[in-house]
Amino acid sequence: MNEKILMDLIEQKRYIELKEKLSEMNEVDIAELLNPLEHHITLLIFRMLPKNVAVEVFSYFSSEHQADIINAITDKELKYILDELFFDDMIDLIEEMPANLVNKILTNSTQDERKLINQFLKYPADSAGSLMTIEYVELKKEMTVIEALKHIKAIGLSKETIYTCYVIDNNRKLEAIVSLRSLVVSDDNKSIEDIMHDDVIYVNTHDDQETVAGIFKKYGFLALPVVDMERRMTGIITVDDIMDVMEQEATEDFQRMAAMSPSEEDYLDSSVLTLAKQRIPWLLILMVGATFTGGIIAKYEDVLSAVVILTAFIPMLMDTGGNSGSQSSTLIIRGLATGEISLEDIWKVLWKEFRISLIVGITLASVNFIKNMLLDRVGFIVSLTVSCTLVVTVMVSKIVGGVLPLLAKRLKMDPAIMAGPLITTIVDTLTLMVYFKIASSLMHL
């Protein structure tokens, strides 16, 4: 069903037919269909949904729609939604809501829930603790397989995942994991201790979300246990939550690579002033940095005056240098993000980029030399000057573009900062210095 059919059914008041069509749809698709609609229409359709479906749809709504619905529904309806929401979704909801709605949510939560919510909200924003949920299956190693399966059947519907169960001791310390598959295929009278795996991979509550994402990617987990400093089980992180993190981190990297301050707010929802504020600081830094290129040109004004044709090649040299540096930095930043490249690989990167730059630089310089001699007819010395500059520029640019993201990582900075605009500004300055030094030497100016 699309938006047009939906609006037609509402206008014709064919609500029974609308309800039937919605019941055939996936909750994610319903939320996607309702999100762009006006508030009163969304609320009308939301109230038509069966309660269990409505809760799922609510969890996929934008924060604006969630706020509108919380404002409009009764306390009884809100309590039902909060009772049925997974705990990590409730935490996400509270983090996005304004203070007055947070108070309404907390009022309709139980005392135990309020205690847990306050504990979760104290974790750093980008930590494993802020991502985890408490809806997991815990077992004791003394249980038999049949006892464990009965336990899972009794509580499974209220848990976020049952495919991996966690074995804890009396002090809640994580001892091992056991998969549902192992339970199903094992003899009923076997103990959990006989089939569990004690080589557990876990994260700490204060580990950064990027670290957690890297572990998910490396091992292909559906869920990952989270423990405190004493290895007591505190929750799990599921793959759907880490996918949101990966998208968020990728968005931040793109924004930094474009010389913008990161923001989680959608582009169309952001005000013009907010977007301008995000862009101005880096543009100011880059603008001030670009004044160095003007200073270099002024310093070698006598060289340009003697051979005016040299000016015509400045844009080409600067663009080639910037593009070469951006190519290298993009690949290295991606390699760091995916774990393909580590800080220990800096000398390998340096050696590889040197060889690449040598091949690329000589190729570009050769083509440029032939073009300058045959088409532009600027003479041998000028052609040689420009071509030599190209070789050095490409080599310097690729090495700088490859090494700077690694240095940023070493200094605990985001490598994405060392991307296009910043690399281009640095390389432009180096290119002009090289160009005029070579020109002065070859032309004896």
C-alpha beads as a LAMMPS data file, in Angstrom:
LAMMPS data file: protein, C-alpha beads

445 atoms
444 bonds

1 atom types
1 bond types

-500.0 500.0 xlo xhi
-500.0 500.0 ylo yhi
-500.0 500.0 zlo zhi

Masses

1 110.0

Atoms # bond

1 1 1 0.000 0.000 0.000
2 1 1 1.283 3.483 -0.866
3 1 1 0.458 6.926 0.515
4 1 1 -2.131 7.684 -2.200
5 1 1 -4.156 4.528 -1.477
6 1 1 -3.908 5.265 2.247
7 1 1 -5.244 8.820 1.844
8 1 1 -8.050 7.629 -0.474
9 1 1 -9.218 5.100 2.110
10 1 1 -9.176 7.758 4.836
11 1 1 -11.058 10.322 2.730
12 1 1 -13.703 7.710 1.838
13 1 1 -13.840 6.607 5.511
14 1 1 -13.235 2.976 4.568
15 1 1 -11.575 2.302 7.900
16 1 1 -12.278 -1.447 8.072
17 1 1 -10.576 -1.970 4.715
18 1 1 -7.694 0.273 5.825
19 1 1 -7.263 -1.743 9.031
20 1 1 -7.178 -5.000 7.035
21 1 1 -4.545 -3.675 4.644
22 1 1 -2.386 -2.412 7.519
23 1 1 -2.619 -5.784 9.271
24 1 1 -0.980 -7.396 6.227
25 1 1 1.998 -5.029 6.341
26 1 1 5.282 -5.243 8.227
27 1 1 5.619 -2.862 11.209
28 1 1 8.676 -1.156 9.668
29 1 1 6.746 -0.474 6.443
30 1 1 3.782 0.926 8.389
31 1 1 6.075 3.336 10.272
32 1 1 7.742 4.378 7.007
33 1 1 4.301 5.004 5.473
34 1 1 3.042 7.072 8.436
35 1 1 6.199 9.074 9.222
36 1 1 5.740 11.744 6.490
37 1 1 2.014 12.249 7.211
38 1 1 0.522 15.057 9.257
39 1 1 0.223 14.518 12.992
40 1 1 -3.576 14.108 13.189
41 1 1 -3.639 11.545 10.346
42 1 1 -0.793 9.550 11.897
43 1 1 -2.584 9.508 15.260
44 1 1 -5.873 8.413 13.641
45 1 1 -4.224 5.440 11.919
46 1 1 -2.036 4.630 14.939
47 1 1 -5.136 4.178 17.105
48 1 1 -6.545 1.688 14.552
49 1 1 -3.589 -0.658 14.893
50 1 1 -3.733 -3.694 17.193
51 1 1 -1.909 -2.945 20.448
52 1 1 1.028 -5.269 19.842
53 1 1 1.520 -3.910 16.306
54 1 1 1.166 -0.303 17.522
55 1 1 4.058 -0.777 19.969
56 1 1 6.359 -2.074 17.218
57 1 1 5.338 0.737 14.845
58 1 1 5.897 3.307 17.611
59 1 1 9.510 2.122 18.092
60 1 1 10.240 2.839 14.393
61 1 1 8.677 6.333 14.335
62 1 1 10.803 9.484 14.150
63 1 1 11.330 11.228 17.503
64 1 1 8.964 14.036 16.386
65 1 1 6.111 11.582 15.731
66 1 1 6.821 9.770 18.986
67 1 1 6.585 13.072 20.876
68 1 1 3.288 13.932 19.136
69 1 1 1.778 10.563 20.024
70 1 1 2.921 10.720 23.672
71 1 1 1.305 14.157 23.927
72 1 1 -1.957 12.897 22.433
73 1 1 -2.522 9.483 24.033
74 1 1 -3.775 8.743 27.546
75 1 1 -1.550 7.671 30.439
76 1 1 -3.046 4.171 30.211
77 1 1 -2.118 3.892 26.525
78 1 1 1.366 5.242 27.206
79 1 1 1.891 2.759 30.053
80 1 1 1.002 -0.121 27.733
81 1 1 3.513 1.083 25.124
82 1 1 6.263 1.500 27.742
83 1 1 5.556 -1.946 29.205
84 1 1 5.849 -3.577 25.791
85 1 1 8.829 -1.609 24.438
86 1 1 12.240 -3.242 24.685
87 1 1 14.331 -1.490 27.312
88 1 1 16.957 -0.125 24.904
89 1 1 14.178 1.390 22.770
90 1 1 12.790 3.073 25.899
91 1 1 16.222 4.539 26.672
92 1 1 16.511 5.842 23.089
93 1 1 13.038 7.354 23.420
94 1 1 13.892 9.164 26.667
95 1 1 17.153 10.530 25.251
96 1 1 15.292 12.101 22.314
97 1 1 12.308 13.582 24.211
98 1 1 11.993 17.088 25.718
99 1 1 11.925 17.373 29.515
100 1 1 8.124 17.587 29.899
101 1 1 7.601 14.346 27.965
102 1 1 10.430 12.613 29.830
103 1 1 8.575 13.371 33.070
104 1 1 5.398 11.872 31.584
105 1 1 7.296 8.723 30.534
106 1 1 8.973 8.325 33.938
107 1 1 5.650 8.843 35.723
108 1 1 4.208 5.888 33.806
109 1 1 7.228 3.658 34.472
110 1 1 7.626 1.343 37.429
111 1 1 10.027 2.161 40.248
112 1 1 12.461 -0.560 39.099
113 1 1 12.345 0.772 35.541
114 1 1 13.026 4.323 36.724
115 1 1 16.039 3.056 38.671
116 1 1 17.411 1.258 35.622
117 1 1 16.697 4.217 33.324
118 1 1 18.679 6.551 35.589
119 1 1 21.551 4.054 35.645
120 1 1 21.581 3.744 31.838
121 1 1 21.447 7.501 31.304
122 1 1 24.640 7.911 33.346
123 1 1 26.718 5.960 30.809
124 1 1 28.701 8.094 28.323
125 1 1 26.680 8.865 25.185
126 1 1 28.863 6.815 22.807
127 1 1 29.615 3.916 25.142
128 1 1 28.547 0.263 25.095
129 1 1 26.519 0.904 28.253
130 1 1 24.309 3.435 26.483
131 1 1 23.580 0.933 23.681
132 1 1 22.821 -2.216 25.652
133 1 1 19.500 -3.752 26.611
134 1 1 18.675 -5.847 29.690
135 1 1 16.324 -8.201 27.812
136 1 1 18.488 -11.300 27.504
137 1 1 18.237 -14.933 28.632
138 1 1 20.442 -15.926 31.552
139 1 1 21.070 -19.523 32.599
140 1 1 22.926 -21.371 35.371
141 1 1 25.483 -24.023 34.527
142 1 1 23.806 -26.450 36.972
143 1 1 20.626 -26.497 34.844
144 1 1 19.844 -29.396 32.562
145 1 1 19.029 -28.834 28.895
146 1 1 15.334 -29.545 29.453
147 1 1 15.220 -27.069 32.366
148 1 1 16.925 -24.426 30.243
149 1 1 14.457 -24.902 27.370
150 1 1 11.508 -24.619 29.779
151 1 1 13.025 -21.433 31.177
152 1 1 13.448 -19.972 27.665
153 1 1 9.831 -20.856 26.765
154 1 1 8.604 -19.129 29.919
155 1 1 10.463 -15.834 29.428
156 1 1 11.508 -15.825 25.759
157 1 1 8.736 -13.602 24.421
158 1 1 9.856 -10.698 26.626
159 1 1 13.511 -10.967 25.571
160 1 1 15.122 -9.214 22.624
161 1 1 16.939 -12.344 21.507
162 1 1 16.979 -15.998 22.582
163 1 1 19.454 -17.351 20.023
164 1 1 22.352 -16.899 22.435
165 1 1 21.918 -17.471 26.172
166 1 1 24.358 -16.300 28.849
167 1 1 25.586 -18.458 31.714
168 1 1 26.189 -16.491 34.924
169 1 1 27.189 -17.493 38.469
170 1 1 25.548 -16.478 41.747
171 1 1 27.417 -13.142 41.680
172 1 1 26.160 -12.428 38.140
173 1 1 29.648 -12.890 36.677
174 1 1 29.614 -13.972 33.036
175 1 1 30.959 -17.523 32.794
176 1 1 30.004 -18.769 29.341
177 1 1 27.510 -18.709 26.487
178 1 1 25.306 -21.403 25.001
179 1 1 23.413 -21.201 21.715
180 1 1 19.779 -22.166 21.270
181 1 1 20.902 -24.560 18.543
182 1 1 23.128 -26.416 21.024
183 1 1 20.232 -26.667 23.463
184 1 1 17.804 -27.988 20.864
185 1 1 20.117 -30.724 19.528
186 1 1 21.545 -31.823 22.906
187 1 1 20.264 -34.601 25.142
188 1 1 17.604 -33.373 27.590
189 1 1 19.475 -34.609 30.664
190 1 1 22.814 -33.045 29.816
191 1 1 23.872 -30.125 32.003
192 1 1 24.510 -26.658 30.611
193 1 1 28.100 -26.964 31.841
194 1 1 28.655 -29.825 29.376
195 1 1 27.623 -27.861 26.286
196 1 1 28.514 -24.249 27.116
197 1 1 31.451 -22.309 25.598
198 1 1 33.590 -20.424 28.095
199 1 1 35.720 -18.525 25.534
200 1 1 33.333 -15.571 25.617
201 1 1 33.991 -12.369 23.706
202 1 1 32.486 -9.401 25.534
203 1 1 32.784 -5.635 25.916
204 1 1 32.896 -3.343 28.920
205 1 1 30.128 -0.843 29.655
206 1 1 32.522 2.074 29.018
207 1 1 34.002 0.767 25.752
208 1 1 33.499 3.130 22.800
209 1 1 30.717 2.274 20.350
210 1 1 33.240 2.177 17.483
211 1 1 35.109 -0.600 19.305
212 1 1 31.843 -2.500 19.702
213 1 1 31.009 -2.038 15.999
214 1 1 34.453 -3.392 15.074
215 1 1 33.856 -6.555 17.144
216 1 1 30.448 -7.125 15.527
217 1 1 31.994 -6.751 12.089
218 1 1 34.939 -9.016 12.869
219 1 1 32.969 -11.912 14.362
220 1 1 29.548 -11.503 12.685
221 1 1 27.662 -11.633 15.998
222 1 1 23.904 -11.189 16.391
223 1 1 24.392 -10.104 20.019
224 1 1 27.326 -9.226 22.259
225 1 1 27.423 -9.376 26.093
226 1 1 28.298 -6.252 28.092
227 1 1 29.969 -6.523 31.496
228 1 1 31.136 -4.099 34.173
229 1 1 34.676 -3.725 35.527
230 1 1 34.245 -6.895 37.653
231 1 1 32.921 -8.916 34.679
232 1 1 29.373 -8.910 36.026
233 1 1 26.772 -9.238 33.303
234 1 1 24.931 -5.953 32.768
235 1 1 23.277 -6.369 29.345
236 1 1 23.669 -7.214 25.679
237 1 1 24.010 -5.210 22.480
238 1 1 22.092 -6.531 19.474
239 1 1 23.032 -6.242 15.821
240 1 1 20.134 -3.877 14.963
241 1 1 21.451 -1.313 17.443
242 1 1 25.018 -1.592 16.175
243 1 1 23.819 -1.050 12.595
244 1 1 22.443 2.324 13.740
245 1 1 25.854 3.079 15.273
246 1 1 27.653 2.184 12.039
247 1 1 25.361 4.513 10.083
248 1 1 25.902 7.288 12.631
249 1 1 29.704 6.877 12.574
250 1 1 29.753 6.817 8.764
251 1 1 27.652 10.007 8.660
252 1 1 30.003 11.729 11.105
253 1 1 33.015 10.715 9.014
254 1 1 31.426 12.080 5.828
255 1 1 30.641 15.364 7.586
256 1 1 34.189 15.686 8.926
257 1 1 35.620 14.797 5.521
258 1 1 33.586 17.660 4.075
259 1 1 34.951 20.042 6.755
260 1 1 31.702 20.247 8.747
261 1 1 30.914 19.793 12.434
262 1 1 29.098 16.454 12.943
263 1 1 25.357 16.544 13.628
264 1 1 22.803 13.749 14.130
265 1 1 19.883 15.963 13.047
266 1 1 18.381 15.281 9.615
267 1 1 19.276 17.816 6.909
268 1 1 15.674 18.891 6.193
269 1 1 14.899 19.171 9.925
270 1 1 17.920 21.405 10.604
271 1 1 17.534 25.177 10.500
272 1 1 19.557 27.289 8.071
273 1 1 21.361 28.930 11.015
274 1 1 22.315 25.543 12.515
275 1 1 23.728 24.277 9.223
276 1 1 25.646 27.528 8.738
277 1 1 27.172 27.238 12.244
278 1 1 28.327 23.698 11.462
279 1 1 30.135 24.824 8.320
280 1 1 31.637 28.189 9.287
281 1 1 34.384 27.126 11.793
282 1 1 36.239 24.763 9.450
283 1 1 35.791 27.091 6.477
284 1 1 37.371 29.891 8.530
285 1 1 40.330 27.643 9.444
286 1 1 40.783 26.563 5.824
287 1 1 40.444 30.142 4.589
288 1 1 43.157 31.329 6.949
289 1 1 45.306 28.349 5.891
290 1 1 44.841 29.293 2.242
291 1 1 46.393 32.712 2.896
292 1 1 49.780 30.955 3.053
293 1 1 49.473 30.161 -0.657
294 1 1 48.933 33.865 -1.336
295 1 1 52.042 34.667 0.683
296 1 1 54.122 32.185 -1.330
297 1 1 52.921 33.669 -4.643
298 1 1 53.783 37.173 -3.400
299 1 1 57.237 35.987 -2.315
300 1 1 58.014 34.641 -5.812
301 1 1 56.434 37.524 -7.682
302 1 1 59.745 38.226 -9.464
303 1 1 59.788 34.668 -10.877
304 1 1 56.225 35.059 -12.193
305 1 1 57.070 38.449 -13.652
306 1 1 60.040 37.035 -15.533
307 1 1 58.134 34.029 -16.901
308 1 1 54.425 34.944 -16.902
309 1 1 53.415 31.625 -18.526
310 1 1 54.193 29.855 -15.239
311 1 1 51.008 31.363 -13.767
312 1 1 48.840 29.418 -16.209
313 1 1 49.934 26.069 -14.725
314 1 1 49.304 26.913 -11.054
315 1 1 45.607 25.759 -10.988
316 1 1 46.435 22.456 -12.702
317 1 1 49.304 21.686 -10.312
318 1 1 47.285 22.575 -7.201
319 1 1 44.247 20.562 -8.328
320 1 1 46.372 17.520 -9.186
321 1 1 48.104 17.695 -5.803
322 1 1 44.814 18.038 -3.916
323 1 1 43.186 15.192 -5.855
324 1 1 46.175 12.901 -5.330
325 1 1 46.212 13.548 -1.593
326 1 1 42.440 13.023 -1.311
327 1 1 42.680 9.649 -3.070
328 1 1 45.224 8.368 -0.561
329 1 1 43.533 9.826 2.529
330 1 1 40.132 8.376 1.537
331 1 1 41.557 4.852 1.216
332 1 1 43.508 5.084 4.483
333 1 1 40.522 6.530 6.407
334 1 1 38.343 3.691 5.122
335 1 1 41.026 1.144 6.028
336 1 1 41.229 2.523 9.577
337 1 1 37.425 2.491 9.929
338 1 1 37.118 -1.137 8.799
339 1 1 40.128 -2.335 10.779
340 1 1 42.033 -3.269 7.617
341 1 1 44.821 -0.813 8.549
342 1 1 46.243 -0.225 12.043
343 1 1 48.649 2.337 13.516
344 1 1 51.480 -0.198 13.303
345 1 1 51.136 -0.175 9.494
346 1 1 52.402 3.397 9.082
347 1 1 55.723 2.344 7.497
348 1 1 53.979 -0.105 5.172
349 1 1 51.607 2.677 4.104
350 1 1 54.521 5.083 3.600
351 1 1 56.447 2.608 1.420
352 1 1 53.369 1.637 -0.624
353 1 1 52.242 5.248 -1.213
354 1 1 55.812 6.193 -2.221
355 1 1 55.854 3.514 -4.941
356 1 1 52.330 4.358 -6.101
357 1 1 53.144 8.075 -6.237
358 1 1 56.300 7.415 -8.245
359 1 1 54.364 5.522 -10.953
360 1 1 51.448 8.005 -10.991
361 1 1 53.721 11.074 -10.905
362 1 1 55.962 9.924 -13.783
363 1 1 52.919 8.958 -15.890
364 1 1 51.164 12.317 -15.384
365 1 1 54.404 14.256 -15.891
366 1 1 55.178 12.439 -19.164
367 1 1 51.729 13.130 -20.608
368 1 1 51.929 16.737 -19.425
369 1 1 55.417 17.242 -20.929
370 1 1 54.279 15.991 -24.366
371 1 1 51.154 18.181 -24.209
372 1 1 53.136 21.286 -23.230
373 1 1 55.687 20.754 -25.977
374 1 1 53.361 19.783 -28.847
375 1 1 50.086 21.589 -28.086
376 1 1 50.889 24.491 -25.769
377 1 1 54.369 25.115 -27.270
378 1 1 55.688 26.738 -24.088
379 1 1 59.275 25.620 -24.593
380 1 1 61.486 22.923 -23.134
381 1 1 62.439 24.627 -19.846
382 1 1 58.858 25.553 -18.882
383 1 1 57.605 22.079 -19.848
384 1 1 60.375 20.466 -17.803
385 1 1 59.649 22.748 -14.814
386 1 1 55.937 21.894 -14.784
387 1 1 56.564 18.157 -15.297
388 1 1 59.195 17.942 -12.552
389 1 1 56.840 19.797 -10.221
390 1 1 54.083 17.303 -11.058
391 1 1 56.263 14.335 -10.094
392 1 1 57.275 15.880 -6.754
393 1 1 53.750 17.191 -6.044
394 1 1 52.079 13.819 -6.609
395 1 1 54.681 12.052 -4.470
396 1 1 54.378 14.534 -1.601
397 1 1 50.559 14.634 -1.844
398 1 1 50.099 10.879 -1.740
399 1 1 52.513 10.433 1.159
400 1 1 50.898 13.294 3.118
401 1 1 47.402 11.980 2.333
402 1 1 48.377 8.488 3.442
403 1 1 50.232 9.366 6.629
404 1 1 48.160 12.233 8.110
405 1 1 45.060 10.081 8.937
406 1 1 47.366 7.623 10.756
407 1 1 48.975 10.465 12.718
408 1 1 45.497 11.757 13.611
409 1 1 44.581 8.292 14.904
410 1 1 47.815 8.186 16.922
411 1 1 46.874 11.550 18.516
412 1 1 43.402 10.159 19.438
413 1 1 41.725 12.356 16.806
414 1 1 39.174 11.269 14.207
415 1 1 41.137 10.340 11.032
416 1 1 38.256 11.718 8.933
417 1 1 39.444 15.219 9.885
418 1 1 42.470 14.622 7.654
419 1 1 40.351 14.435 4.514
420 1 1 39.683 16.412 1.329
421 1 1 39.569 20.085 2.374
422 1 1 42.402 19.958 4.930
423 1 1 44.662 17.786 2.765
424 1 1 44.011 20.096 -0.213
425 1 1 44.953 23.202 1.798
426 1 1 48.209 21.630 3.024
427 1 1 49.103 20.246 -0.402
428 1 1 48.374 23.559 -2.168
429 1 1 50.978 25.286 -0.011
430 1 1 53.566 22.547 -0.587
431 1 1 52.862 22.488 -4.343
432 1 1 53.546 26.205 -4.780
433 1 1 56.741 26.006 -2.745
434 1 1 57.998 23.106 -4.870
435 1 1 56.911 24.779 -8.128
436 1 1 58.712 28.045 -7.524
437 1 1 61.832 26.372 -6.123
438 1 1 62.134 24.206 -9.243
439 1 1 61.382 27.153 -11.530
440 1 1 64.026 29.301 -9.812
441 1 1 66.634 26.519 -10.143
442 1 1 65.971 25.530 -13.745
443 1 1 65.516 29.044 -15.057
444 1 1 68.248 30.584 -12.907
445 1 1 65.883 33.330 -11.699

Bonds

1 1 1 2
2 1 2 3
3 1 3 4
4 1 4 5
5 1 5 6
6 1 6 7
7 1 7 8
8 1 8 9
9 1 9 10
10 1 10 11
11 1 11 12
12 1 12 13
13 1 13 14
14 1 14 15
15 1 15 16
16 1 16 17
17 1 17 18
18 1 18 19
19 1 19 20
20 1 20 21
21 1 21 22
22 1 22 23
23 1 23 24
24 1 24 25
25 1 25 26
26 1 26 27
27 1 27 28
28 1 28 29
29 1 29 30
30 1 30 31
31 1 31 32
32 1 32 33
33 1 33 34
34 1 34 35
35 1 35 36
36 1 36 37
37 1 37 38
38 1 38 39
39 1 39 40
40 1 40 41
41 1 41 42
42 1 42 43
43 1 43 44
44 1 44 45
45 1 45 46
46 1 46 47
47 1 47 48
48 1 48 49
49 1 49 50
50 1 50 51
51 1 51 52
52 1 52 53
53 1 53 54
54 1 54 55
55 1 55 56
56 1 56 57
57 1 57 58
58 1 58 59
59 1 59 60
60 1 60 61
61 1 61 62
62 1 62 63
63 1 63 64
64 1 64 65
65 1 65 66
66 1 66 67
67 1 67 68
68 1 68 69
69 1 69 70
70 1 70 71
71 1 71 72
72 1 72 73
73 1 73 74
74 1 74 75
75 1 75 76
76 1 76 77
77 1 77 78
78 1 78 79
79 1 79 80
80 1 80 81
81 1 81 82
82 1 82 83
83 1 83 84
84 1 84 85
85 1 85 86
86 1 86 87
87 1 87 88
88 1 88 89
89 1 89 90
90 1 90 91
91 1 91 92
92 1 92 93
93 1 93 94
94 1 94 95
95 1 95 96
96 1 96 97
97 1 97 98
98 1 98 99
99 1 99 100
100 1 100 101
101 1 101 102
102 1 102 103
103 1 103 104
104 1 104 105
105 1 105 106
106 1 106 107
107 1 107 108
108 1 108 109
109 1 109 110
110 1 110 111
111 1 111 112
112 1 112 113
113 1 113 114
114 1 114 115
115 1 115 116
116 1 116 117
117 1 117 118
118 1 118 119
119 1 119 120
120 1 120 121
121 1 121 122
122 1 122 123
123 1 123 124
124 1 124 125
125 1 125 126
126 1 126 127
127 1 127 128
128 1 128 129
129 1 129 130
130 1 130 131
131 1 131 132
132 1 132 133
133 1 133 134
134 1 134 135
135 1 135 136
136 1 136 137
137 1 137 138
138 1 138 139
139 1 139 140
140 1 140 141
141 1 141 142
142 1 142 143
143 1 143 144
144 1 144 145
145 1 145 146
146 1 146 147
147 1 147 148
148 1 148 149
149 1 149 150
150 1 150 151
151 1 151 152
152 1 152 153
153 1 153 154
154 1 154 155
155 1 155 156
156 1 156 157
157 1 157 158
158 1 158 159
159 1 159 160
160 1 160 161
161 1 161 162
162 1 162 163
163 1 163 164
164 1 164 165
165 1 165 166
166 1 166 167
167 1 167 168
168 1 168 169
169 1 169 170
170 1 170 171
171 1 171 172
172 1 172 173
173 1 173 174
174 1 174 175
175 1 175 176
176 1 176 177
177 1 177 178
178 1 178 179
179 1 179 180
180 1 180 181
181 1 181 182
182 1 182 183
183 1 183 184
184 1 184 185
185 1 185 186
186 1 186 187
187 1 187 188
188 1 188 189
189 1 189 190
190 1 190 191
191 1 191 192
192 1 192 193
193 1 193 194
194 1 194 195
195 1 195 196
196 1 196 197
197 1 197 198
198 1 198 199
199 1 199 200
200 1 200 201
201 1 201 202
202 1 202 203
203 1 203 204
204 1 204 205
205 1 205 206
206 1 206 207
207 1 207 208
208 1 208 209
209 1 209 210
210 1 210 211
211 1 211 212
212 1 212 213
213 1 213 214
214 1 214 215
215 1 215 216
216 1 216 217
217 1 217 218
218 1 218 219
219 1 219 220
220 1 220 221
221 1 221 222
222 1 222 223
223 1 223 224
224 1 224 225
225 1 225 226
226 1 226 227
227 1 227 228
228 1 228 229
229 1 229 230
230 1 230 231
231 1 231 232
232 1 232 233
233 1 233 234
234 1 234 235
235 1 235 236
236 1 236 237
237 1 237 238
238 1 238 239
239 1 239 240
240 1 240 241
241 1 241 242
242 1 242 243
243 1 243 244
244 1 244 245
245 1 245 246
246 1 246 247
247 1 247 248
248 1 248 249
249 1 249 250
250 1 250 251
251 1 251 252
252 1 252 253
253 1 253 254
254 1 254 255
255 1 255 256
256 1 256 257
257 1 257 258
258 1 258 259
259 1 259 260
260 1 260 261
261 1 261 262
262 1 262 263
263 1 263 264
264 1 264 265
265 1 265 266
266 1 266 267
267 1 267 268
268 1 268 269
269 1 269 270
270 1 270 271
271 1 271 272
272 1 272 273
273 1 273 274
274 1 274 275
275 1 275 276
276 1 276 277
277 1 277 278
278 1 278 279
279 1 279 280
280 1 280 281
281 1 281 282
282 1 282 283
283 1 283 284
284 1 284 285
285 1 285 286
286 1 286 287
287 1 287 288
288 1 288 289
289 1 289 290
290 1 290 291
291 1 291 292
292 1 292 293
293 1 293 294
294 1 294 295
295 1 295 296
296 1 296 297
297 1 297 298
298 1 298 299
299 1 299 300
300 1 300 301
301 1 301 302
302 1 302 303
303 1 303 304
304 1 304 305
305 1 305 306
306 1 306 307
307 1 307 308
308 1 308 309
309 1 309 310
310 1 310 311
311 1 311 312
312 1 312 313
313 1 313 314
314 1 314 315
315 1 315 316
316 1 316 317
317 1 317 318
318 1 318 319
319 1 319 320
320 1 320 321
321 1 321 322
322 1 322 323
323 1 323 324
324 1 324 325
325 1 325 326
326 1 326 327
327 1 327 328
328 1 328 329
329 1 329 330
330 1 330 331
331 1 331 332
332 1 332 333
333 1 333 334
334 1 334 335
335 1 335 336
336 1 336 337
337 1 337 338
338 1 338 339
339 1 339 340
340 1 340 341
341 1 341 342
342 1 342 343
343 1 343 344
344 1 344 345
345 1 345 346
346 1 346 347
347 1 347 348
348 1 348 349
349 1 349 350
350 1 350 351
351 1 351 352
352 1 352 353
353 1 353 354
354 1 354 355
355 1 355 356
356 1 356 357
357 1 357 358
358 1 358 359
359 1 359 360
360 1 360 361
361 1 361 362
362 1 362 363
363 1 363 364
364 1 364 365
365 1 365 366
366 1 366 367
367 1 367 368
368 1 368 369
369 1 369 370
370 1 370 371
371 1 371 372
372 1 372 373
373 1 373 374
374 1 374 375
375 1 375 376
376 1 376 377
377 1 377 378
378 1 378 379
379 1 379 380
380 1 380 381
381 1 381 382
382 1 382 383
383 1 383 384
384 1 384 385
385 1 385 386
386 1 386 387
387 1 387 388
388 1 388 389
389 1 389 390
390 1 390 391
391 1 391 392
392 1 392 393
393 1 393 394
394 1 394 395
395 1 395 396
396 1 396 397
397 1 397 398
398 1 398 399
399 1 399 400
400 1 400 401
401 1 401 402
402 1 402 403
403 1 403 404
404 1 404 405
405 1 405 406
406 1 406 407
407 1 407 408
408 1 408 409
409 1 409 410
410 1 410 411
411 1 411 412
412 1 412 413
413 1 413 414
414 1 414 415
415 1 415 416
416 1 416 417
417 1 417 418
418 1 418 419
419 1 419 420
420 1 420 421
421 1 421 422
422 1 422 423
423 1 423 424
424 1 424 425
425 1 425 426
426 1 426 427
427 1 427 428
428 1 428 429
429 1 429 430
430 1 430 431
431 1 431 432
432 1 432 433
433 1 433 434
434 1 434 435
435 1 435 436
436 1 436 437
437 1 437 438
438 1 438 439
439 1 439 440
440 1 440 441
441 1 441 442
442 1 442 443
443 1 443 444
444 1 444 445
